[in-house]
């Protein structure tokens, strides 16, 4: 039995080695970078996690890079400064149209869709000691932290607040830094747009008492009518502070790849991320939505990388029109 087990293990090892040796790696980079966002946010934790997973599985050097978020990521991937990145549908559409505040006039059409990530809810957090329990209770001239400049939160949340009649002073910074400022009384409110649970909010809960503020039904309806977002509910088990689900809105996130990367490389990356959801959920709970059937959440915003399109066609029955797949 021991001999048989040894023989099987040896054969399996040889088979795996042979399969890897026959994998087409023509044009593959020796290393890669995933453009994420600021530390303390979901993008950094999620992006660094799948970068490390892919690097380990493919035997390459790779990791996450701190950036200004989705808008800057579109530019970095478009130019090839990073191989991969992550973006939300709103900033992606602006970048492709050439109206991104990061690079006005530049149509970032060399950043291709790779795989669906998760929905980004928009939520508001304040210290319990502030007495702020609703959007309408945010005081006139409140100092609100909107995340890194050019991020999804910074792009859309100020407009949402204005739509809801909130008068505020706009502040920017990384989520961890803004969390510290809130705790120190330098900010009144933080307006988060990030996958939940947001690490900075979870950390705040440990250190102090906070209010996670939901939209009213009327506020939610107004935002849904005005902005490219969808209905969302932050479940009560997301944070210890929440006693019941919190009404919110959200925007879908997609991983992106430079369109010129080899098809076999991108196909292999997508296969690693999408084939074992449990591993992704261990990286971040937001990855519960990182599943093949959500390929359609791109909704024609981003052109698909051919390697990614082939994976979803084969494994998820995706019917992606040819004019929505990048042609090299």
C-alpha positions as a Markdown table, in Angstrom:
| # | Residue | x | y | z |
|---|---|---|---|---|
| 1 | Unk | 0.0 | 0.0 | 0.0 |
| 2 | Unk | 2.8 | 2.4 | 0.9 |
| 3 | Unk | 4.5 | 1.6 | -2.4 |
| 4 | Unk | 1.3 | 2.1 | -4.3 |
| 5 | Unk | 0.6 | 5.5 | -2.6 |
| 6 | Unk | 4.2 | 6.6 | -3.3 |
| 7 | Unk | 3.9 | 5.6 | -7.0 |
| 8 | Unk | 0.6 | 7.5 | -7.3 |
| 9 | Unk | 2.0 | 10.6 | -5.6 |
| 10 | Unk | 5.1 | 10.4 | -7.9 |
| 11 | Unk | 2.9 | 10.0 | -11.0 |
| 12 | Unk | 0.7 | 12.9 | -9.9 |
| 13 | Unk | 3.7 | 15.2 | -9.4 |
| 14 | Unk | 5.1 | 14.2 | -12.7 |
| 15 | Unk | 1.7 | 14.9 | -14.4 |
| 16 | Unk | 1.4 | 18.3 | -12.8 |
| 17 | Unk | 4.9 | 19.2 | -13.8 |
| 18 | Unk | 4.3 | 18.0 | -17.3 |
| 19 | Unk | 1.0 | 20.0 | -17.5 |
| 20 | Unk | 2.8 | 23.2 | -16.4 |
| 21 | Unk | 5.6 | 22.6 | -18.8 |
| 22 | Unk | 3.1 | 22.4 | -21.7 |
| 23 | Unk | 1.2 | 25.6 | -20.6 |
| 24 | Unk | 1.7 | 28.3 | -23.2 |
| 25 | Unk | 3.5 | 31.0 | -21.4 |
| 26 | Unk | 4.7 | 32.9 | -24.5 |
| 27 | Unk | 5.0 | 36.6 | -23.7 |
| 28 | Unk | 4.1 | 36.2 | -20.0 |
| 29 | Unk | 5.7 | 38.8 | -17.7 |
| 30 | Unk | 8.0 | 37.5 | -14.9 |
| 31 | Unk | 6.2 | 39.7 | -12.4 |
| 32 | Unk | 3.0 | 41.7 | -12.2 |
| 33 | Unk | 1.3 | 44.4 | -10.1 |
| 34 | Unk | -2.4 | 44.8 | -9.2 |
| 35 | Unk | -3.4 | 48.5 | -8.8 |
| 36 | Unk | -5.6 | 48.7 | -5.7 |
| 37 | Unk | -6.4 | 51.8 | -3.5 |
| 38 | Unk | -5.4 | 53.1 | -0.1 |
| 39 | Unk | -4.5 | 50.9 | 2.9 |
| 40 | Unk | -7.5 | 50.4 | 5.2 |
| 41 | Unk | -9.9 | 50.0 | 2.3 |
| 42 | Unk | -11.4 | 46.9 | 0.8 |
| 43 | Unk | -9.6 | 47.3 | -2.5 |
| 44 | Unk | -6.2 | 47.0 | -0.9 |
| 45 | Unk | -7.1 | 43.9 | 1.1 |
| 46 | Unk | -8.9 | 42.2 | -1.7 |
| 47 | Unk | -6.5 | 43.2 | -4.4 |
| 48 | Unk | -3.3 | 42.3 | -2.5 |
| 49 | Unk | -5.0 | 39.0 | -1.6 |
| 50 | Unk | -5.8 | 37.8 | -5.1 |
| 51 | Unk | -2.4 | 39.1 | -6.4 |
| 52 | Unk | -0.6 | 36.9 | -3.8 |
| 53 | Unk | -2.8 | 34.0 | -4.7 |
| 54 | Unk | -2.1 | 34.2 | -8.4 |
| 55 | Unk | 1.6 | 34.8 | -7.8 |
| 56 | Unk | 1.8 | 31.7 | -5.7 |
| 57 | Unk | -0.2 | 29.5 | -8.1 |
| 58 | Unk | 1.6 | 30.6 | -11.2 |
| 59 | Unk | 5.1 | 30.8 | -9.7 |
| 60 | Unk | 5.5 | 34.5 | -10.5 |
| 61 | Unk | 6.4 | 37.6 | -8.5 |
| 62 | Unk | 3.3 | 39.7 | -7.9 |
| 63 | Unk | 1.5 | 41.9 | -5.4 |
| 64 | Unk | -0.8 | 44.8 | -4.8 |
| 65 | Unk | 0.1 | 48.5 | -5.1 |
| 66 | Unk | -1.3 | 51.4 | -3.2 |
| 67 | Unk | -3.1 | 53.8 | -5.5 |
| 68 | Unk | -5.7 | 56.5 | -5.6 |
| 69 | Unk | -8.4 | 54.0 | -6.5 |
| 70 | Unk | -10.6 | 53.1 | -9.5 |
| 71 | Unk | -10.0 | 56.2 | -11.6 |
| 72 | Unk | -6.2 | 56.1 | -11.3 |
| 73 | Unk | -6.3 | 52.3 | -11.7 |
| 74 | Unk | -7.9 | 52.7 | -15.1 |
| 75 | Unk | -5.1 | 55.0 | -16.2 |
| 76 | Unk | -2.3 | 52.8 | -14.8 |
| 77 | Unk | -3.7 | 49.7 | -16.5 |
| 78 | Unk | -4.4 | 51.6 | -19.8 |
| 79 | Unk | -0.8 | 52.8 | -20.0 |
| 80 | Unk | 0.6 | 49.4 | -18.9 |
| 81 | Unk | 2.2 | 50.9 | -15.8 |
| 82 | Unk | 0.5 | 48.0 | -14.0 |
| 83 | Unk | -0.7 | 44.8 | -15.5 |
| 84 | Unk | -3.9 | 44.5 | -13.5 |
| 85 | Unk | -6.2 | 46.7 | -11.5 |
| 86 | Unk | -9.7 | 47.1 | -10.1 |
| 87 | Unk | -12.3 | 49.7 | -10.9 |
| 88 | Unk | -16.0 | 50.5 | -10.4 |
| 89 | Unk | -18.4 | 50.8 | -13.3 |
| 90 | Unk | -19.0 | 54.6 | -12.9 |
| 91 | Unk | -15.3 | 55.7 | -13.0 |
| 92 | Unk | -14.7 | 53.1 | -15.7 |
| 93 | Unk | -17.4 | 54.6 | -17.9 |
| 94 | Unk | -16.0 | 58.1 | -17.4 |
| 95 | Unk | -12.4 | 56.9 | -18.2 |
| 96 | Unk | -13.5 | 55.2 | -21.4 |
| 97 | Unk | -15.5 | 58.3 | -22.5 |
| 98 | Unk | -12.4 | 60.5 | -21.9 |
| 99 | Unk | -14.0 | 62.5 | -19.1 |
| 100 | Unk | -12.2 | 61.1 | -16.1 |
| 101 | Unk | -10.9 | 63.8 | -13.8 |
| 102 | Unk | -7.6 | 61.8 | -13.6 |
| 103 | Unk | -6.8 | 62.5 | -17.3 |
| 104 | Unk | -9.5 | 64.6 | -19.1 |
| 105 | Unk | -9.6 | 63.9 | -22.8 |
| 106 | Unk | -7.8 | 60.6 | -22.6 |
| 107 | Unk | -10.0 | 57.7 | -23.6 |
| 108 | Unk | -8.7 | 54.8 | -21.6 |
| 109 | Unk | -9.7 | 52.0 | -24.0 |
| 110 | Unk | -6.7 | 49.8 | -23.3 |
| 111 | Unk | -8.1 | 48.6 | -19.9 |
| 112 | Unk | -10.1 | 45.4 | -20.4 |
| 113 | Unk | -12.6 | 43.6 | -18.2 |
| 114 | Unk | -11.2 | 40.5 | -16.5 |
| 115 | Unk | -13.6 | 39.3 | -13.8 |
| 116 | Unk | -16.5 | 40.5 | -11.6 |
| 117 | Unk | -15.5 | 41.4 | -8.0 |
| 118 | Unk | -18.4 | 42.6 | -5.8 |
| 119 | Unk | -20.7 | 45.5 | -5.2 |
| 120 | Unk | -19.5 | 48.7 | -3.5 |
| 121 | Unk | -22.1 | 50.0 | -1.1 |
| 122 | Unk | -22.2 | 53.6 | -0.2 |
| 123 | Unk | -22.4 | 54.1 | 3.6 |
| 124 | Unk | -22.0 | 56.8 | 6.2 |
| 125 | Unk | -20.2 | 56.5 | 9.5 |
| 126 | Unk | -20.0 | 58.9 | 12.5 |
| 127 | Unk | -19.0 | 58.6 | 16.1 |
| 128 | Unk | -21.9 | 57.8 | 18.4 |
| 129 | Unk | -20.9 | 60.7 | 20.5 |
| 130 | Unk | -21.6 | 63.1 | 17.6 |
| 131 | Unk | -25.4 | 62.4 | 17.9 |
| 132 | Unk | -25.6 | 62.0 | 14.1 |
| 133 | Unk | -28.0 | 59.1 | 13.3 |
| 134 | Unk | -29.3 | 60.1 | 9.9 |
| 135 | Unk | -28.2 | 62.0 | 6.8 |
| 136 | Unk | -30.6 | 64.8 | 7.7 |
| 137 | Unk | -28.8 | 65.3 | 11.0 |
| 138 | Unk | -25.5 | 66.0 | 9.5 |
| 139 | Unk | -24.8 | 69.6 | 10.6 |
| 140 | Unk | -24.3 | 72.5 | 8.2 |
| 141 | Unk | -20.7 | 72.7 | 7.2 |
| 142 | Unk | -19.8 | 69.3 | 8.5 |
| 143 | Unk | -16.3 | 68.0 | 7.7 |
| 144 | Unk | -16.8 | 64.9 | 5.7 |
| 145 | Unk | -14.0 | 62.5 | 4.6 |
| 146 | Unk | -14.7 | 61.1 | 1.1 |
| 147 | Unk | -11.7 | 58.8 | 0.7 |
| 148 | Unk | -8.7 | 59.2 | -1.6 |
| 149 | Unk | -9.0 | 61.9 | -4.3 |
| 150 | Unk | -10.4 | 60.5 | -7.5 |
| 151 | Unk | -11.7 | 57.3 | -5.8 |
| 152 | Unk | -15.3 | 56.1 | -6.4 |
| 153 | Unk | -16.3 | 57.5 | -3.1 |
| 154 | Unk | -14.7 | 60.9 | -3.8 |
| 155 | Unk | -16.2 | 61.0 | -7.3 |
| 156 | Unk | -19.8 | 60.1 | -6.4 |
| 157 | Unk | -20.5 | 60.6 | -2.7 |
| 158 | Unk | -20.1 | 64.4 | -2.7 |
| 159 | Unk | -22.6 | 64.6 | -5.5 |
| 160 | Unk | -25.0 | 62.3 | -3.6 |
| 161 | Unk | -24.7 | 64.5 | -0.5 |
| 162 | Unk | -25.4 | 67.6 | -2.5 |
| 163 | Unk | -28.4 | 65.9 | -4.1 |
| 164 | Unk | -29.7 | 65.2 | -0.5 |
| 165 | Unk | -29.2 | 68.8 | 0.5 |
| 166 | Unk | -26.1 | 68.3 | 2.8 |
| 167 | Unk | -23.8 | 71.3 | 3.0 |
| 168 | Unk | -20.2 | 70.1 | 3.9 |
| 169 | Unk | -16.5 | 70.7 | 3.8 |
| 170 | Unk | -14.8 | 68.1 | 1.6 |
| 171 | Unk | -11.8 | 66.2 | 3.0 |
| 172 | Unk | -9.7 | 63.5 | 1.3 |
| 173 | Unk | -7.3 | 60.9 | 2.5 |
| 174 | Unk | -6.8 | 57.1 | 2.9 |
| 175 | Unk | -9.5 | 55.3 | 4.8 |
| 176 | Unk | -7.2 | 54.4 | 7.7 |
| 177 | Unk | -6.1 | 58.0 | 8.0 |
| 178 | Unk | -9.7 | 59.3 | 7.8 |
| 179 | Unk | -10.8 | 56.8 | 10.4 |
| 180 | Unk | -8.1 | 58.2 | 12.8 |
| 181 | Unk | -9.3 | 61.8 | 12.0 |
| 182 | Unk | -12.8 | 60.8 | 12.8 |
| 183 | Unk | -11.8 | 59.3 | 16.1 |
| 184 | Unk | -9.7 | 62.4 | 17.0 |
| 185 | Unk | -12.6 | 64.7 | 16.3 |
| 186 | Unk | -11.0 | 66.2 | 13.1 |
| 187 | Unk | -13.9 | 64.9 | 11.0 |
| 188 | Unk | -17.6 | 64.8 | 11.7 |
| 189 | Unk | -18.5 | 62.1 | 9.2 |
| 190 | Unk | -16.9 | 59.6 | 6.8 |
| 191 | Unk | -18.7 | 58.7 | 3.6 |
| 192 | Unk | -17.5 | 55.3 | 2.6 |
| 193 | Unk | -17.8 | 53.7 | -0.8 |
| 194 | Unk | -16.0 | 50.3 | -0.4 |
| 195 | Unk | -16.8 | 46.6 | -0.2 |
| 196 | Unk | -18.1 | 45.6 | 3.1 |
| 197 | Unk | -16.9 | 45.1 | 5.8 |
| 198 | Unk | -14.7 | 48.1 | 5.3 |
| 199 | Unk | -11.5 | 47.4 | 7.4 |
| 200 | Unk | -11.3 | 50.9 | 8.7 |
| 201 | Unk | -14.9 | 50.7 | 10.0 |
| 202 | Unk | -14.3 | 47.4 | 11.6 |
| 203 | Unk | -11.2 | 48.9 | 13.3 |
| 204 | Unk | -13.2 | 51.9 | 14.5 |
| 205 | Unk | -15.8 | 49.5 | 16.1 |
| 206 | Unk | -13.1 | 47.9 | 18.2 |
| 207 | Unk | -11.8 | 51.2 | 19.4 |
| 208 | Unk | -14.9 | 53.3 | 19.9 |
| 209 | Unk | -18.7 | 53.5 | 19.4 |
| 210 | Unk | -19.9 | 54.4 | 16.0 |
| 211 | Unk | -23.2 | 55.0 | 14.1 |
| 212 | Unk | -23.5 | 53.3 | 10.7 |
| 213 | Unk | -26.0 | 55.5 | 9.0 |
| 214 | Unk | -28.4 | 54.2 | 6.4 |
| 215 | Unk | -30.4 | 56.1 | 3.7 |
| 216 | Unk | -34.1 | 56.6 | 4.3 |
| 217 | Unk | -36.4 | 55.1 | 1.6 |
| 218 | Unk | -36.9 | 58.5 | 0.1 |
| 219 | Unk | -33.2 | 59.3 | 0.1 |
| 220 | Unk | -32.4 | 55.9 | -1.5 |
| 221 | Unk | -35.0 | 56.5 | -4.2 |
| 222 | Unk | -33.6 | 59.9 | -5.0 |
| 223 | Unk | -30.1 | 58.5 | -5.3 |
| 224 | Unk | -31.2 | 55.6 | -7.5 |
| 225 | Unk | -33.0 | 58.0 | -9.8 |
| 226 | Unk | -30.0 | 60.3 | -10.2 |
| 227 | Unk | -26.8 | 58.1 | -10.2 |
| 228 | Unk | -25.6 | 54.8 | -11.9 |
| 229 | Unk | -26.1 | 52.7 | -8.8 |
| 230 | Unk | -28.3 | 49.8 | -7.7 |
| 231 | Unk | -30.4 | 49.0 | -4.6 |
| 232 | Unk | -28.3 | 47.4 | -1.8 |
| 233 | Unk | -28.7 | 46.3 | 1.8 |
| 234 | Unk | -25.8 | 46.0 | 4.2 |
| 235 | Unk | -26.7 | 43.0 | 6.2 |
| 236 | Unk | -26.7 | 43.1 | 10.0 |
| 237 | Unk | -23.9 | 40.6 | 10.4 |
| 238 | Unk | -21.5 | 42.8 | 8.5 |
| 239 | Unk | -20.6 | 44.9 | 11.5 |
| 240 | Unk | -21.1 | 44.4 | 15.3 |
| 241 | Unk | -22.7 | 47.9 | 15.4 |
| 242 | Unk | -25.6 | 47.0 | 13.2 |
| 243 | Unk | -28.7 | 45.5 | 14.8 |
| 244 | Unk | -30.6 | 45.2 | 11.5 |
| 245 | Unk | -29.9 | 45.5 | 7.8 |
| 246 | Unk | -29.0 | 49.0 | 6.6 |
| 247 | Unk | -30.5 | 50.5 | 3.5 |
| 248 | Unk | -27.8 | 51.5 | 0.9 |
| 249 | Unk | -27.0 | 51.8 | -2.8 |
| 250 | Unk | -24.1 | 50.2 | -4.6 |
| 251 | Unk | -21.9 | 50.1 | -7.7 |
| 252 | Unk | -20.3 | 47.0 | -9.3 |
| 253 | Unk | -16.6 | 46.5 | -9.3 |
| 254 | Unk | -14.5 | 44.7 | -11.9 |
| 255 | Unk | -10.9 | 43.5 | -12.1 |
| 256 | Unk | -9.2 | 44.9 | -15.2 |
| 257 | Unk | -6.2 | 43.8 | -17.3 |
| 258 | Unk | -4.1 | 45.7 | -19.8 |
| 259 | Unk | -5.7 | 44.6 | -23.1 |
| 260 | Unk | -2.3 | 43.7 | -24.7 |
| 261 | Unk | -1.5 | 41.0 | -22.1 |
| 262 | Unk | -1.2 | 37.5 | -23.6 |
| 263 | Unk | -4.6 | 35.7 | -23.7 |
| 264 | Unk | -3.1 | 32.6 | -22.0 |
| 265 | Unk | -1.8 | 34.7 | -19.1 |
| 266 | Unk | -5.1 | 36.5 | -18.4 |
| 267 | Unk | -7.1 | 33.2 | -18.9 |
| 268 | Unk | -4.9 | 31.5 | -16.3 |
| 269 | Unk | -5.3 | 34.4 | -13.8 |
| 270 | Unk | -9.1 | 34.3 | -14.2 |
| 271 | Unk | -9.2 | 30.6 | -13.8 |
| 272 | Unk | -7.3 | 30.8 | -10.4 |
| 273 | Unk | -9.6 | 33.6 | -9.1 |
| 274 | Unk | -12.9 | 32.2 | -10.3 |
| 275 | Unk | -12.5 | 28.5 | -9.8 |
| 276 | Unk | -12.4 | 28.4 | -6.0 |
| 277 | Unk | -14.6 | 31.0 | -4.3 |
| 278 | Unk | -13.9 | 29.7 | -0.8 |
| 279 | Unk | -10.2 | 30.8 | -1.2 |
| 280 | Unk | -11.4 | 34.3 | -2.4 |
| 281 | Unk | -13.8 | 34.6 | 0.5 |
| 282 | Unk | -11.0 | 33.8 | 2.9 |
| 283 | Unk | -9.2 | 36.8 | 1.5 |
| 284 | Unk | -12.2 | 39.1 | 1.9 |
| 285 | Unk | -15.9 | 38.4 | 2.6 |
| 286 | Unk | -16.9 | 40.8 | -0.2 |
| 287 | Unk | -15.6 | 38.0 | -2.6 |
| 288 | Unk | -18.9 | 36.1 | -2.0 |
| 289 | Unk | -20.0 | 37.9 | -5.1 |
| 290 | Unk | -16.8 | 37.0 | -7.1 |
| 291 | Unk | -18.6 | 34.1 | -8.9 |
| 292 | Unk | -18.8 | 33.3 | -12.6 |
| 293 | Unk | -22.5 | 34.0 | -13.0 |
| 294 | Unk | -21.8 | 37.7 | -12.3 |
| 295 | Unk | -19.9 | 38.1 | -15.5 |
| 296 | Unk | -22.9 | 40.0 | -16.9 |
| 297 | Unk | -22.5 | 42.9 | -14.4 |
| 298 | Unk | -20.1 | 44.5 | -16.8 |
| 299 | Unk | -23.2 | 45.5 | -18.8 |
| 300 | Unk | -21.1 | 46.5 | -21.8 |
| 301 | Unk | -19.1 | 49.2 | -20.0 |
| 302 | Unk | -15.7 | 47.7 | -20.4 |
| 303 | Unk | -14.4 | 45.8 | -23.4 |
| 304 | Unk | -13.5 | 42.2 | -22.4 |
| 305 | Unk | -10.0 | 40.9 | -22.6 |
| 306 | Unk | -10.0 | 37.9 | -25.0 |
| 307 | Unk | -8.5 | 35.6 | -22.5 |
| 308 | Unk | -11.1 | 36.4 | -19.9 |
| 309 | Unk | -14.0 | 36.3 | -22.4 |
| 310 | Unk | -12.9 | 32.8 | -23.4 |
| 311 | Unk | -12.9 | 31.6 | -19.8 |
| 312 | Unk | -16.4 | 32.9 | -19.1 |
| 313 | Unk | -17.7 | 31.5 | -22.4 |
| 314 | Unk | -16.3 | 28.0 | -21.5 |
| 315 | Unk | -17.1 | 28.0 | -17.8 |
| 316 | Unk | -20.1 | 30.2 | -17.3 |
| 317 | Unk | -21.9 | 30.0 | -20.6 |
| 318 | Unk | -21.3 | 33.7 | -21.2 |
| 319 | Unk | -22.6 | 34.9 | -24.5 |
| 320 | Unk | -20.3 | 38.0 | -25.0 |
| 321 | Unk | -20.8 | 39.7 | -28.4 |
| 322 | Unk | -17.7 | 39.8 | -30.5 |
| 323 | Unk | -17.8 | 43.7 | -30.6 |
| 324 | Unk | -17.4 | 43.7 | -26.8 |
| 325 | Unk | -14.2 | 41.7 | -26.9 |
| 326 | Unk | -10.9 | 43.4 | -27.5 |
| 327 | Unk | -9.3 | 42.7 | -30.9 |
| 328 | Unk | -5.5 | 42.8 | -31.0 |
